[in-house]
Amino acid sequence: MNTTINEIEHIKDILSQLPESAAREVRDFAAYLADRERRRKELVEQVLKAEKEPPIRFESVEDAVKAVFNETKA
């Protein structure tokens, strides 16, 4: 926890030395990174959920393609 607090304080010190435009760029980049992390976590959750589902087996590739097209029509 202290390491995190120290890192935050260090970042604050750096930000205070930057011009306003550069500080905005840092903020925008941090928001971008946070959004990427949020999306990554969502993807991991979706994959883990999908892995729990039983596998679907088809007799042939044609059957699988038909199933996909039938699902999209429904």
MDTraj code that builds the backbone (N, CA, C; nanometers):
import mdtraj as md
import numpy as np

residues = "MET ASN THR THR ILE ASN GLU ILE GLU HIS ILE LYS ASP ILE LEU SER GLN LEU PRO GLU SER ALA ALA ARG GLU VAL ARG ASP PHE ALA ALA TYR LEU ALA ASP ARG GLU ARG ARG ARG LYS GLU LEU VAL GLU GLN VAL LEU LYS ALA GLU LYS GLU PRO PRO ILE ARG PHE GLU SER VAL GLU ASP ALA VAL LYS ALA VAL PHE ASN GLU THR LYS ALA".split()
xyz = np.array([
    [0.0822, -0.1193, 0.0000],
    [0.0000, 0.0000, 0.0000],
    [0.0865, 0.1256, 0.0000],
    [0.1914, 0.1272, 0.0824],
    [0.2796, 0.2437, 0.0861],
    [0.3459, 0.2666, -0.0483],
    [0.3795, 0.1580, -0.1170],
    [0.4401, 0.1711, -0.2489],
    [0.3448, 0.2424, -0.3432],
    [0.2186, 0.2048, -0.3405],
    [0.1191, 0.2681, -0.4262],
    [0.1054, 0.4162, -0.3928],
    [0.0997, 0.4478, -0.2653],
    [0.0878, 0.5880, -0.2232],
    [0.2103, 0.6658, -0.2681],
    [0.3286, 0.6067, -0.2525],
    [0.4520, 0.6728, -0.2957],
    [0.4523, 0.6947, -0.4464],
    [0.4049, 0.5958, -0.5214],
    [0.3994, 0.6101, -0.6670],
    [0.3033, 0.7213, -0.7068],
    [0.1885, 0.7277, -0.6410],
    [0.0906, 0.8328, -0.6706],
    [0.1502, 0.9699, -0.6401],
    [0.2174, 0.9823, -0.5281],
    [0.2801, 1.1099, -0.4923],
    [0.3866, 1.1477, -0.5942],
    [0.4625, 1.0497, -0.6400],
    [0.5660, 1.0753, -0.7406],
    [0.5022, 1.1238, -0.8710],
    [0.3931, 1.0606, -0.9107],
    [0.3221, 1.1018, -1.0323],
    [0.2672, 1.2436, -1.0160],
    [0.2130, 1.2743, -0.8987],
    [0.1623, 1.4102, -0.8739],
    [0.2739, 1.5135, -0.8880],
    [0.3915, 1.4808, -0.8343],
    [0.5053, 1.5725, -0.8450],
    [0.5427, 1.5957, -0.9910],
    [0.5445, 1.4892, -1.0676],
    [0.5781, 1.5015, -1.2100],
    [0.4732, 1.5851, -1.2823],
    [0.3454, 1.5570, -1.2557],
    [0.2377, 1.6301, -1.3230],
    [0.2422, 1.7793, -1.2926],
    [0.2796, 1.8135, -1.1712],
    [0.2842, 1.9555, -1.1341],
    [0.3922, 2.0308, -1.2112],
    [0.4891, 1.9588, -1.2660],
    [0.5972, 2.0217, -1.3416],
    [0.5637, 2.0365, -1.4901],
    [0.4576, 1.9723, -1.5338],
    [0.4217, 1.9749, -1.6755],
    [0.3327, 2.0940, -1.7079],
    [0.3425, 2.1421, -1.8327],
    [0.2460, 2.2444, -1.8749],
    [0.1061, 2.1835, -1.8841],
    [0.0050, 2.2682, -1.8825],
    [-0.1341, 2.2214, -1.8810],
    [-0.1651, 2.1273, -1.9973],
    [-0.1162, 2.1601, -2.1163],
    [-0.1464, 2.0762, -2.2331],
    [-0.0875, 1.9362, -2.2170],
    [0.0323, 1.9274, -2.1632],
    [0.0943, 1.7965, -2.1418],
    [0.0210, 1.7196, -2.0326],
    [-0.0246, 1.7891, -1.9299],
    [-0.1000, 1.7236, -1.8227],
    [-0.2304, 1.6660, -1.8774],
    [-0.2951, 1.7393, -1.9712],
    [-0.4173, 1.6878, -2.0345],
    [-0.3873, 1.5618, -2.1151],
    [-0.2732, 1.5629, -2.1854],
    [-0.2351, 1.4444, -2.2625],
    [-0.2135, 1.3246, -2.1710],
    [-0.1500, 1.3478, -2.0567],
    [-0.1284, 1.2400, -1.9599],
    [-0.2623, 1.1887, -1.9087],
    [-0.3545, 1.2795, -1.8780],
    [-0.4881, 1.2408, -1.8310],
    [-0.5607, 1.1584, -1.9361],
    [-0.5549, 1.2041, -2.0614],
    [-0.6216, 1.1317, -2.1696],
    [-0.5604, 0.9932, -2.1886],
    [-0.4284, 0.9854, -2.1783],
    [-0.3621, 0.8559, -2.1940],
    [-0.3975, 0.7627, -2.0785],
    [-0.4035, 0.8170, -1.9577],
    [-0.4423, 0.7353, -1.8419],
    [-0.5854, 0.6852, -1.8584],
    [-0.6741, 0.7693, -1.9106],
    [-0.8125, 0.7270, -1.9352],
    [-0.8162, 0.6171, -2.0409],
    [-0.7333, 0.6311, -2.1437],
    [-0.7236, 0.5284, -2.2478],
    [-0.6782, 0.3951, -2.1878],
    [-0.5746, 0.3993, -2.1046],
    [-0.5249, 0.2769, -2.0413],
    [-0.6305, 0.2144, -1.9505],
    [-0.7023, 0.2970, -1.8766],
    [-0.8075, 0.2456, -1.7883],
    [-0.9178, 0.1796, -1.8697],
    [-0.9541, 0.2395, -1.9834],
    [-1.0572, 0.1816, -2.0696],
    [-1.0104, 0.0484, -2.1275],
    [-0.8843, 0.0418, -2.1706],
    [-0.8304, -0.0847, -2.2226],
    [-0.8330, -0.1933, -2.1165],
    [-0.7979, -0.1578, -1.9938],
    [-0.7978, -0.2554, -1.8844],
    [-0.9398, -0.3024, -1.8547],
    [-1.0359, -0.2093, -1.8573],
    [-1.1760, -0.2457, -1.8349],
    [-1.2228, -0.3437, -1.9424],
    [-1.1883, -0.3141, -2.0675],
    [-1.2299, -0.4027, -2.1765],
    [-1.1608, -0.5388, -2.1682],
    [-1.0340, -0.5387, -2.1262],
    [-0.9616, -0.6649, -2.1108],
    [-1.0281, -0.7514, -2.0049],
    [-1.0654, -0.6897, -1.8927],
    [-1.1318, -0.7643, -1.7857],
    [-1.2651, -0.8205, -1.8330],
    [-1.3412, -0.7408, -1.9096],
    [-1.4681, -0.7896, -1.9640],
    [-1.4452, -0.9091, -2.0555],
    [-1.3423, -0.9007, -2.1390],
    [-1.3118, -1.0108, -2.2302],
    [-1.2735, -1.1364, -2.1526],
    [-1.1912, -1.1206, -2.0503],
    [-1.1512, -1.2353, -1.9683],
    [-1.2741, -1.2991, -1.9044],
    [-1.3649, -1.2170, -1.8523],
    [-1.4874, -1.2707, -1.7922],
    [-1.5707, -1.3463, -1.8947],
    [-1.5823, -1.2915, -2.0157],
    [-1.6594, -1.3578, -2.1210],
    [-1.5962, -1.4909, -2.1604],
    [-1.4639, -1.4926, -2.1711],
    [-1.3941, -1.6158, -2.2085],
    [-1.4104, -1.7204, -2.0994],
    [-1.3933, -1.6800, -1.9737],
    [-1.4093, -1.7755, -1.8637],
    [-1.5516, -1.8304, -1.8589],
    [-1.6493, -1.7444, -1.8841],
    [-1.7886, -1.7890, -1.8871],
    [-1.8104, -1.8867, -2.0024],
    [-1.7549, -1.8550, -2.1186],
    [-1.7706, -1.9423, -2.2355],
    [-1.7026, -2.0771, -2.2137],
    [-1.5902, -2.0766, -2.1437],
    [-1.5197, -2.2023, -2.1181],
    [-1.6008, -2.2955, -2.0289],
    [-1.6907, -2.2407, -1.9491],
    [-1.7739, -2.3232, -1.8616],
    [-1.8876, -2.3903, -1.9380],
    [-1.9212, -2.3365, -2.0553],
    [-2.0290, -2.3929, -2.1362],
    [-1.9836, -2.5260, -2.1969],
    [-2.0759, -2.6203, -2.2103],
    [-2.0385, -2.7471, -2.2740],
    [-2.0081, -2.7234, -2.4222],
    [-1.9125, -2.7972, -2.4769],
    [-1.8780, -2.7782, -2.6182],
    [-1.9921, -2.8238, -2.7090],
    [-2.0013, -2.7611, -2.8236],
    [-2.1016, -2.7977, -2.9231],
    [-2.0299, -2.8742, -3.0333],
    [-2.0794, -2.9917, -3.0643],
    [-2.0172, -3.0762, -3.1663],
    [-2.1087, -3.0842, -3.2880],
    [-2.0485, -3.0824, -3.4050],
    [-2.1226, -3.0955, -3.5301],
    [-2.0663, -3.2127, -3.6092],
    [-2.1500, -3.2702, -3.6920],
    [-2.1076, -3.3819, -3.7766],
    [-2.0137, -3.3348, -3.8876],
    [-2.0362, -3.2112, -3.9339],
    [-1.9540, -3.1600, -4.0441],
    [-1.9455, -3.0080, -4.0348],
    [-1.8563, -2.9535, -4.1153],
    [-1.8426, -2.8082, -4.1225],
    [-1.9715, -2.7471, -4.1764],
    [-2.0319, -2.8147, -4.2718],
    [-2.1566, -2.7649, -4.3297],
    [-2.2655, -2.7519, -4.2233],
    [-2.2740, -2.8506, -4.1342],
    [-2.3722, -2.8442, -4.0253],
    [-2.3450, -2.7243, -3.9339],
    [-2.2183, -2.6990, -3.9085],
    [-2.1818, -2.5857, -3.8233],
    [-2.2203, -2.4542, -3.8899],
    [-2.1934, -2.4427, -4.0194],
    [-2.2278, -2.3206, -4.0925],
    [-2.3788, -2.3016, -4.0946],
    [-2.4527, -2.4086, -4.1164],
    [-2.5990, -2.3997, -4.1156],
    [-2.6492, -2.3521, -3.9790],
    [-2.5892, -2.4037, -3.8739],
    [-2.6306, -2.3642, -3.7390],
    [-2.6066, -2.2149, -3.7166],
    [-2.4948, -2.1651, -3.7658],
    [-2.4646, -2.0222, -3.7507],
    [-2.5675, -1.9393, -3.8255],
    [-2.5956, -1.9763, -3.9498],
    [-2.6930, -1.8999, -4.0286],
    [-2.8334, -1.9100, -3.9701],
    [-2.8697, -2.0247, -3.9195],
    [-3.0014, -2.0396, -3.8572],
    [-3.0122, -1.9539, -3.7313],
    [-2.9035, -1.9437, -3.6564],
    [-2.9029, -1.8626, -3.5342],
    [-2.9174, -1.7145, -3.5684],
    [-2.8529, -1.6704, -3.6758],
    [-2.8603, -1.5284, -3.7112],
    [-2.9974, -1.4914, -3.7656],
    [-3.0696, -1.5876, -3.8210],
    [-3.2041, -1.5613, -3.8727],
    [-3.3067, -1.5528, -3.7602],
    [-3.2792, -1.6209, -3.6504],
    [-3.3759, -1.6272, -3.5393],
    [-3.3854, -1.4982, -3.4640],
])
top = md.Topology()
chain = top.add_chain()
for i, resn in enumerate(residues, 1):
    res = top.add_residue(resn, chain, resSeq=i)
    for name in ("N", "CA", "C"):
        top.add_atom(name, md.element.get_by_symbol(name[0]), res)
traj = md.Trajectory(xyz[None], top)
